Amino acid sequence: MEPVSAPRRPASSGAPLAVEVTSRCNRSCLYCYNTWKTSRRAEPREELSPSELVPLVERALQATGRRIVQLSGGEPLLRPDLFEIVEKLRAPGRTISLVTDAGLLDDGVAQRLKELGVGPVQPTLLAARREVHDHIKGAPSFDATVAAIIRLRKAGVPVSVSFVCTRVNHAHFRDVVELCFALGVQTVAQSRFCNAGAGADAAEELTPTPDMVADNLDVAAWAETALGMKVNVAISLPLCLPREEQRKALKLGRCALGSRFPGYTIDPWGRLRACSVSPVILGDLRSETWEAIESRARDGYFREVAALPSECSGCSLADACGGGCRESARSAYGTLDRADPMARAVNS
């Protein structure tokens, strides 16, 4: 008999539970951080069925008190039973969002997403120029993504566009914001390249400098004040990177791995990670209770990632920052005793 879960906790500050419903993808993004795309990790072959996956997700939601489920992949629209998963996860007071390239999204899919109350749908735009976007995506996709955004807006589905800052496209962020504004999209998630997973192979080409990322923060602040848009910084930054006025204008904070609300992620085979860019498997929800996995992780993994890097010692921002994105440091340097590679102190 399966162990009884702990009582439901208070809602965790709007933090989502990420569920990677598939490892399959129809793109070859240069920056892809999915750990299963690396040759170093052998992954299980068969993804869990809706009847297997959904109970694991429900247990995680009950244990954490989270009310937002973020479905991603791979490309989630490659699952023919995606809407079955959505239907099984629907519940009063619960939000279900979808991270997708959106290239497979036609009018029928847009209408079904509207009927099921899914939103926001989060397609990725990497530039307002077709050739730049398609180069980073590894496939012609710009036209299909823009068309999908228009379909979603027409169907009344909330849209939040994602932008990944790299060395290749950092100068295109303002154009992306302006295109989003023209399309009626009011929310943009701005992140930066993290050389995890398959993306590590393109680190030399893609890794932006701290100044490139800071320039994007200027654009983000401009978008909020001049256009009334909302720009979310999706991957935490070391607080020594932004200028003081940028820290005041934008919502920036400590890496979630050092907080009470990690970016828990369930992979297509029911295994739990602490965030989507982390390769570390905390446990297997098919064979372990949430309580057992979390207890072990608190004594081990989370204690390790919460430790302040030695090079940040004495920094006045250290307590609020924690050294930036901890898994970015692990990916870049192979150790957690280093600050985020975007830290000014590391690059000065």
Helices and strands as residue ranges (DSSP letters): E 16-20, G 35-37, H 50-64, E 68-72, G 76-78, H 82-89, E 95-99, H 107-116, E 121-122, H 130-137, H 142-155, E 160-165, G 170-172, H 173-183, E 187-192, G 197-202, H 203-206, H 210-226, E 230-233, H 244-249, G 256-258, E 265-266, E 271-273, E 283-284, H 290-299, H 301-306, G 310-312, H 318-321, H 326-333, H 344-347
